[in-house]
Amino acid sequence: MDKTIEIDDELVKAAQEATGEADEKAAVEKVLRQAVELKKRPLDGMLELVGKVHLREDYDYKASRSDSHDPD
């Protein structure tokens, strides 16, 4: 099924560079397929970690933030 759509030339070039595809159509199709696949499995691998990752009792996640600051 052919579609005619307008896509920014720079975006198409970036897709070609990212995918290694010389053909514009192939590059756009590859990027779209990858985007759809990512949406299908947003937590790929993460669910397998449930119950396997344990943090130290004294771990302070707030202290490790780079944007933390002392309000005083």
ZIMO-V851374 format. One record per pair of residues at least 6 apart in sequence whose ideal C-beta (glycine too) atoms are under 7 Angstrom apart, sorted by the first residue. I is the first residue (numbers start at 1). GAP is how many residues later the second one is. Records with the same first field share a line. If there is no record, write none. Layout:
I->GAP / GAP
//
This chain:
7->21
12->12 / 15 / 16
15->12 / 13 / 16
16->6 / 8 / 11
19->8 / 11 / 12
21->6 / 9
62->6
//
